[in-house]
């Protein structure tokens, strides 16, 4: 669970159950489980999972926002490859800036997050990838981003 929480995206097989059972052993999650879980699903649900040892079935995890998608076990490898492929075809600089801004925004007041967002959006305007993205859109073709 704690490894999954460290990921940007989580796809679960429909038979999966997720939880943090450490408190039943007299421990607490120690690899980011308390800090990441609360940021992903909120305080009340995180307390239920950590303090009561609640395990969420895949559909419950999806409803709570813990996973992005639930698929049949036989589709799991293809679903993850499809998502990875789509990400790899995206504009690297814009994706990097988006991830930085999203992550930063969960840690700071709104005003600080908005300032970073504005600054990184401005930097995005100076990239060759933006030019390629706009040209591809206008030409109705798939963009070929270079990370420049």
ROMIMAR-765261 format. One record per residue: residue in one letter; x, y, z of N, C-alpha, C in turn. Coordinates in steps of 0.001 Angstrom, whole numbers. Layout:
N
REC, rest, n.u, n.v, n.w, ca.u, ca.v, ca.w, c.u, c.v, c.w
REC, A, X, Y, Z, X, Y, Z, X, Y, Z
...
END
This chain:
148
REC, rest, n.u, n.v, n.w, ca.u, ca.v, ca.w, c.u, c.v, c.w
REC, X, 832, -1204, 0, 0, 0, 0, 865, 1251, 0
REC, X, 1907, 1275, 828, 2722, 2481, 902, 3515, 2713, -378
REC, X, 3917, 1666, -1045, 4570, 1814, -2344, 3580, 2384, -3352
REC, X, 2380, 1878, -3358, 1347, 2380, -4270, 1051, 3857, -4000
REC, X, 1046, 4258, -2734, 767, 5653, -2395, 1837, 6605, -2925
REC, X, 3034, 6097, -3133, 4122, 6926, -3638, 4041, 7117, -5154
REC, X, 3134, 6411, -5801, 2999, 6487, -7256, 2054, 7616, -7664
REC, X, 2270, 8139, -8859, 1394, 9186, -9385, 29, 8636, -9756
REC, X, -6, 7408, -10246, -1251, 6774, -10672, -1298, 5367, -10103
REC, X, -2513, 4906, -9821, -2692, 3560, -9300, -3835, 2883, -10057
REC, X, -3531, 1729, -10651, -4538, 910, -11309, -4606, -390, -10522
REC, X, -5799, -765, -10103, -5961, -1957, -9275, -6725, -3038, -10022
REC, X, -6336, -4271, -9773, -7124, -5399, -10268, -8373, -5485, -9401
REC, X, -9462, -5936, -9983, -10758, -5919, -9291, -10807, -6767, -8021
REC, X, -9905, -7720, -7848, -9923, -8581, -6662, -9092, -8025, -5499
REC, X, -8397, -6909, -5721, -7463, -6358, -4739, -8183, -5755, -3539
REC, X, -7548, -5866, -2382, -7956, -5143, -1178, -6742, -4357, -706
REC, X, -6968, -3100, -342, -5878, -2235, 89, -6110, -1762, 1514
REC, X, -5043, -1701, 2288, -5156, -1235, 3664, -3795, -1018, 4277
REC, X, -3809, -484, 5472, -2610, -304, 6282, -2849, -1019, 7612
REC, X, -2486, -2288, 7711, -2799, -3082, 8903, -1813, -2948, 10067
REC, X, -850, -2039, 9953, 221, -1963, 10946, -270, -1766, 12375
REC, X, -1348, -991, 12572, -1788, -724, 13947, -2251, -1991, 14652
REC, X, -2717, -2985, 13910, -3116, -4253, 14527, -1915, -4977, 15118
REC, X, -707, -4596, 14699, 526, -5187, 15218, 1184, -4304, 16277
REC, X, 565, -3145, 16546, 1151, -2218, 17509, 2113, -1234, 16864
REC, X, 2036, -1102, 15545, 2892, -185, 14795, 2044, 877, 14105
REC, X, 2713, 1774, 13428, 2029, 2674, 12502, 2730, 2530, 11155
REC, X, 2061, 2901, 10069, 2739, 2885, 8778, 3991, 3760, 8871
REC, X, 5100, 3287, 8337, 6352, 4010, 8509, 7056, 4397, 7230
REC, X, 6429, 4183, 6101, 7058, 4526, 4826, 6179, 5507, 4052
REC, X, 5597, 6442, 4756, 4788, 7473, 4123, 3296, 7190, 4129
REC, X, 2888, 6085, 4694, 1483, 5699, 4683, 544, 6690, 5346
REC, X, 948, 7269, 6445, 55, 8225, 7102, 54, 9560, 6371
REC, X, 1178, 9949, 5824, 1282, 11266, 5190, 708, 11298, 3779
REC, X, 978, 10276, 3000, 469, 10257, 1625, -1012, 9900, 1573
REC, X, -1424, 8959, 2389, -2821, 8514, 2358, -3776, 9671, 2643
REC, X, -3483, 10461, 3654, -4362, 11574, 4016, -4418, 12615, 2902
REC, X, -3333, 12801, 2199, -3327, 13766, 1099, -4109, 13267, -107
REC, X, -4201, 11963, -243, -4896, 11381, -1389, -6393, 11242, -1142
REC, X, -6780, 10757, 35, -8201, 10466, 260, -8852, 11280, 1364
REC, X, -8102, 12130, 2040, -8689, 12944, 3098, -8496, 12347, 4481
REC, X, -8634, 13185, 5472, -8333, 12821, 6858, -9263, 11753, 7431
REC, X, -10562, 11917, 7272, -11504, 10977, 7901, -11323, 9556, 7373
REC, X, -11237, 9394, 6064, -11084, 8059, 5482, -9707, 7492, 5803
REC, X, -8680, 8332, 5813, -7335, 7871, 6166, -7300, 7362, 7613
REC, X, -7964, 8071, 8517, -8024, 7608, 9910, -8724, 6266, 10006
REC, X, -9786, 6087, 9247, -10505, 4807, 9258, -9591, 3667, 8810
REC, X, -8860, 3889, 7754, -7989, 2840, 7210, -6828, 2554, 8154
REC, X, -6174, 3598, 8641, -4987, 3416, 9473, -5340, 3012, 10902
REC, X, -6268, 3720, 11533, -6540, 3486, 12947, -7438, 2283, 13199
REC, X, -8347, 1995, 12266, -9247, 855, 12452, -8817, -368, 11650
REC, X, -7798, -204, 10818, -7336, -1328, 10016, -8293, -1719, 8908
REC, X, -9118, -781, 8470, -10086, -1059, 7413, -9364, -1363, 6110
REC, X, -9829, -2408, 5437, -9299, -2751, 4116, -10353, -2372, 3085
REC, X, -9917, -1687, 2041, -10831, -1288, 988, -10746, -2255, -187
REC, X, -11902, -2712, -637, -11944, -3499, -1861, -11695, -2539, -3020
REC, X, -11334, -3081, -4165, -10950, -2252, -5311, -12004, -1210, -5661
REC, X, -13265, -1592, -5682, -14308, -625, -6036, -14441, 466, -4967
REC, X, -14232, 128, -3706, -14259, 1122, -2632, -13053, 2062, -2736
REC, X, -11906, 1489, -3090, -10697, 2299, -3266, -10881, 3283, -4415
REC, X, -11551, 2856, -5469, -11838, 3737, -6595, -12771, 4870, -6154
REC, X, -13822, 4524, -5436, -14785, 5526, -4966, -14126, 6526, -4009
REC, X, -13154, 6072, -3224, -12468, 6946, -2269, -11382, 7789, -2926
REC, X, -11057, 7496, -4181, -10002, 8228, -4863, -8615, 7669, -4615
REC, X, -8551, 6492, -4024, -7265, 5864, -3730, -6631, 5271, -4984
REC, X, -7446, 4761, -5885, -6947, 4265, -7167, -7630, 5042, -8284
REC, X, -6975, 5096, -9420, -7509, 5824, -10566, -8433, 4977, -11419
REC, X, -8206, 3675, -11376, -8943, 2789, -12264, -8922, 1376, -11694
REC, X, -9991, 626, -11966, -10072, -785, -11584, -10315, -1585, -12853
REC, X, -9534, -2628, -13044, -9669, -3473, -14224, -9633, -4939, -13800
REC, X, -10062, -5792, -14702, -9954, -7227, -14468, -8471, -7580, -14415
REC, X, -8131, -8576, -13618, -6723, -8959, -13451, -6031, -9205, -14790
REC, X, -6715, -9840, -15726, -6134, -10150, -17035, -5833, -8890, -17856
REC, X, -6450, -7768, -17505, -6257, -6514, -18234, -5238, -5593, -17566
REC, X, -4758, -5968, -16382, -3918, -5080, -15586, -2641, -4665, -16312
REC, X, -1926, -5601, -16872, -670, -5282, -17565, -925, -4347, -18751
REC, X, -1933, -4646, -19551, -2229, -3799, -20705, -2687, -2404, -20290
REC, X, -3488, -2328, -19234, -3975, -1028, -18765, -2818, -144, -18301
REC, X, -1869, -730, -17593, -725, 59, -17125, 183, 451, -18289
REC, X, 362, -456, -19242, 1169, -123, -20418, 521, 988, -21239
REC, X, -794, 944, -21383, -1492, 1992, -22127, -1312, 3351, -21468
REC, X, -1426, 3389, -20142, -1258, 4655, -19435, 181, 5149, -19564
REC, X, 1132, 4250, -19415, 2543, 4628, -19545, 2838, 5125, -20960
REC, X, 2264, 4472, -21959, 2467, 4886, -23351, 1912, 6290, -23575
REC, X, 724, 6524, -23067, 112, 7846, -23236, 962, 8923, -22564
REC, X, 1456, 8633, -21367, 2323, 9598, -20682, 3609, 9833, -21454
REC, X, 4190, 8758, -21985, 5468, 8889, -22691, 5335, 9691, -23981
REC, X, 4149, 9776, -24529, 3920, 10548, -25752, 3591, 12010, -25465
REC, X, 3409, 12335, -24202, 3054, 13704, -23831, 4256, 14627, -23830
REC, X, 4004, 15914, -23664, 5086, 16899, -23638, 5845, 16837, -22307
REC, X, 7093, 16384, -22325, 7823, 16159, -21077, 7934, 17373, -20161
REC, X, 8192, 18527, -20741, 8361, 19720, -19897, 7041, 20100, -19243
REC, X, 5963, 20122, -20009, 4655, 20470, -19444, 4230, 19454, -18384
REC, X, 4492, 18176, -18634, 4140, 17152, -17645, 4953, 17331, -16364
REC, X, 6234, 17648, -16513, 7083, 17885, -15346, 6576, 19067, -14537
REC, X, 6287, 20170, -15230, 5787, 21360, -14551, 4433, 21096, -13885
REC, X, 3566, 20369, -14570, 2249, 20062, -14003, 2391, 19240, -12730
REC, X, 3246, 18219, -12777, 3448, 17376, -11589, 4031, 18187, -10437
REC, X, 5035, 19009, -10733, 5633, 19839, -9684, 4597, 20757, -9050
REC, X, 3783, 21386, -9883, 2790, 22326, -9382, 1699, 21620, -8586
REC, X, 1229, 20489, -9082, 210, 19729, -8348, 733, 19282, -6987
REC, X, 1929, 18711, -6963, 2498, 18237, -5695, 2761, 19401, -4733
REC, X, 3336, 20475, -5236, 3632, 21649, -4415, 2355, 22221, -3820
REC, X, 1310, 22270, -4636, 46, 22848, -4198, -614, 22125, -3042
REC, X, -274, 20852, -2847, -858, 20122, -1712, -155, 20457, -394
REC, X, 969, 21162, -477, 1790, 21420, 708, 1774, 22867, 1188
REC, X, 1249, 23762, 360, 1368, 25186, 652, 9, 25865, 556
REC, X, -92, 27092, 1051, -1332, 27845, 875, -1636, 28067, -610
REC, X, -2894, 28261, -932, -3348, 28432, -2307, -2552, 29500, -3038
REC, X, -2329, 30635, -2412, -1631, 31745, -3069, -235, 31335, -3537
REC, X, 487, 30575, -2730, 1835, 30117, -3120, 1745, 29144, -4297
REC, X, 771, 28266, -4267, 578, 27341, -5376, 236, 28063, -6664
REC, X, -602, 29074, -6566, -977, 29853, -7748, 222, 30597, -8334
REC, X, 1115, 31102, -7473, 2310, 31796, -7957, 3210, 30842, -8735
REC, X, 3421, 29629, -8208, 4254, 28654, -8918, 3594, 28258, -10236
REC, X, 2286, 28029, -10194, 1564, 27674, -11412, 1757, 28743, -12487
REC, X, 1609, 29989, -12116, 1755, 31088, -13051, 3173, 31149, -13614
REC, X, 4160, 30982, -12754, 5559, 31040, -13193, 5878, 29907, -14167
REC, X, 5440, 28697, -13845, 5746, 27561, -14711, 4936, 27601, -16003
REC, X, 3737, 28147, -15955, 2979, 28317, -17185, 3724, 29296, -18096
REC, X, 4236, 30356, -17524, 5010, 31318, -18301, 6232, 30680, -18939
REC, X, 6933, 29843, -18191, 8087, 29142, -18758, 7674, 28205, -19882
REC, X, 6501, 27624, -19772, 6004, 26708, -20809, 5880, 27410, -22156
REC, X, 5582, 28699, -22135, 5428, 29448, -23376, 6738, 29539, -24160
REC, X, 7859, 29327, -23495, 9151, 29454, -24174, 9644, 28126, -24764
REC, X, 8837, 27078, -24703, 9302, 25774, -25170, 8945, 25514, -26629
REC, X, 9790, 24727, -27259, 9494, 24264, -28611, 8294, 23316, -28589
REC, X, 8126, 22607, -27462, 6986, 21696, -27343, 5649, 22425, -27453
REC, X, 5561, 23631, -26901, 4320, 24396, -27028, 4041, 24701, -28496
REC, X, 5061, 25144, -29188, 4896, 25452, -30613, 4444, 24200, -31363
REC, X, 5082, 23079, -31095, 4710, 21819, -31748, 3279, 21421, -31400
REC, X, 2911, 21561, -30141, 1555, 21204, -29719, 494, 22031, -30413
REC, X, 737, 23334, -30521, -226, 24220, -31181, -286, 23916, -32675
REC, X, 880, 23748, -33310, 909, 23436, -34741, 205, 22106, -35030
REC, X, 449, 21111, -34186, -195, 19803, -34372, -1705, 19925, -34203
REC, X, -2139, 20679, -33216, -3565, 20876, -32989, -4216, 21549, -34193
REC, X, -3591, 22604, -34679, -4139, 23348, -35812, -4135, 22511, -37097
REC, X, -3172, 21633, -37227, -3068, 20770, -38410, -3840, 19467, -38248
REC, X, -4445, 19297, -37078, -5198, 18072, -36773, -4341, 16823, -36940
REC, X, -3143, 16890, -36356, -2249, 15741, -36369, -1743, 15496, -34952
REC, X, -1149, 14350, -34756, -601, 14014, -33444, 715, 14765, -33243
REC, X, 854, 15389, -32077, 2073, 16132, -31771, 3225, 15163, -31509
REC, X, 4415, 15616, -31881, 5630, 14858, -31615, 6522, 15721, -30740
REC, X, 6402, 15551, -29437, 7122, 16371, -28489, 8567, 15894, -28331
REC, X, 9469, 16852, -28168, 10890, 16555, -28045, 11455, 16876, -26664
REC, X, 10676, 17505, -25818, 11196, 17884, -24501, 12110, 19089, -24567
REC, X, 11836, 19967, -25510, 12653, 21178, -25672, 11773, 22409, -25611
END
